[in-house]
Amino acid sequence: MFRNIIASLLAALALNALAFDASAAVDANRATQAELETVKGIGPGLSGKILEARKSGEFKSWSDMVDRVGGVGPGNAARFSQHGLTVGGTAYDGSAAAAPKAAKKAEKADKGDKAEKTTVADKAKP
């Protein structure tokens, strides 16, 4: 009976170890296509895009990955991170990716204001 208990405990420990390995972190800068596809939500198409973008250099941050990989926006980045994807060993932090996007929106707004001012000034010329 004692042997059966030990055998059951060993089997449970082995299953826990396998479950832990399945949820281990997958780094976008190091993972193979097969490893990327173990992350829930990443299929062959997206893993291919990640590998293609990685050819021009490692991802410096999550925001770099979001900018360079079509199909990886802030929402998907958060989900992928929850399922074990990291960039440079770091989990996704939504506030870090929001800052560059806000800056781009502000830049576009400034360009729009300048274009509008030019148009108004041009109309005022005789």
C-alpha positions, 0 to 999 in steps of 0.5 A, spaced: 500 500 500 505 504 501 508 503 494 502 505 491 502 511 495 509 513 493 507 511 485 501 515 485 505 521 488 511 520 483 506 520 477 502 526 480 509 530 480 511 528 473 504 530 470 506 537 474 512 537 471 510 536 464 504 541 465 509 546 468 514 545 461 507 547 457 506 553 460 514 555 460 515 562 457 517 563 450 521 568 448 519 572 441 527 573 440 529 566 441 523 561 439 522 557 433 516 557 429 514 551 433 515 554 440 511 560 438 505 556 436 505 553 443 502 560 445 495 560 445 493 564 439 499 564 435 498 560 429 502 558 423 501 565 419 503 569 425 509 565 427 511 566 420 510 574 421 514 574 427 520 570 424 520 574 418 520 581 422 526 578 427 530 577 421 531 585 421 533 584 428 531 582 435 525 586 438 527 591 443 521 591 447 514 589 446 512 596 443 517 594 437 514 588 436 507 591 436 510 596 431 513 591 426 509 585 426 502 586 423 497 582 427 500 584 434 497 590 437 496 591 444 490 587 445 493 581 442 500 582 445 497 582 452 493 576 451 500 572 448 503 575 454 498 572 459 499 565 455 507 565 456 510 569 450 515 574 452 520 579 449 527 579 451 524 575 457 519 581 459 512 580 460 507 585 456 506 592 460 500 595 456 502 602 459 509 601 455 506 600 448 501 605 449 506 611 450 509 610 443 502 610 440 499 616 443 505 620 441 504 618 434 497 620 434 499 627 437 504 627 431 499 626 426 494 631 429 500 636 429 501 635 422 493 635 420 493 642 424 499 645 420 496 643 413 489 646 416 493 652 418 497 652 411 490 652 407 487 657 411 493 662 410 493 660 403 485 662 402 487 669 405 492 671 400 490 675 395 
